[in-house]
Amino acid sequence: MTKINDEIRNGQFNLAVFFKHNLLILIGFLALAIPSVFSLSQGLWQSDDQAHGPIILACHLVILADKRQVSRNDSKSTA
């Protein structure tokens, strides 16, 4: 029960704590993500039509991280 309490605090799911408690899930995710990104970088993203793919991916990751930080700050200010 303490694992669930550590992962969810103030209604926020803590992904870092989840992966710390579930190391095999993290390893599985990385085992799928790393070859996929490598394959895209060696294949599809090499063409001129799809060369913007890594930029779009990076922008999405930055936006998600920013929204997560804003959400975290909002939950702290209301608590």
Buried (B, 14 or more C-beta within 10 A) or exposed (E): EEEEEEBEEEEBEBEEBBBEBBEEEBEEEEEEEEEEEEEBEEEEBEEEEEEEBEEEEEEEEEEEEEEEEEEEEEEEEEE
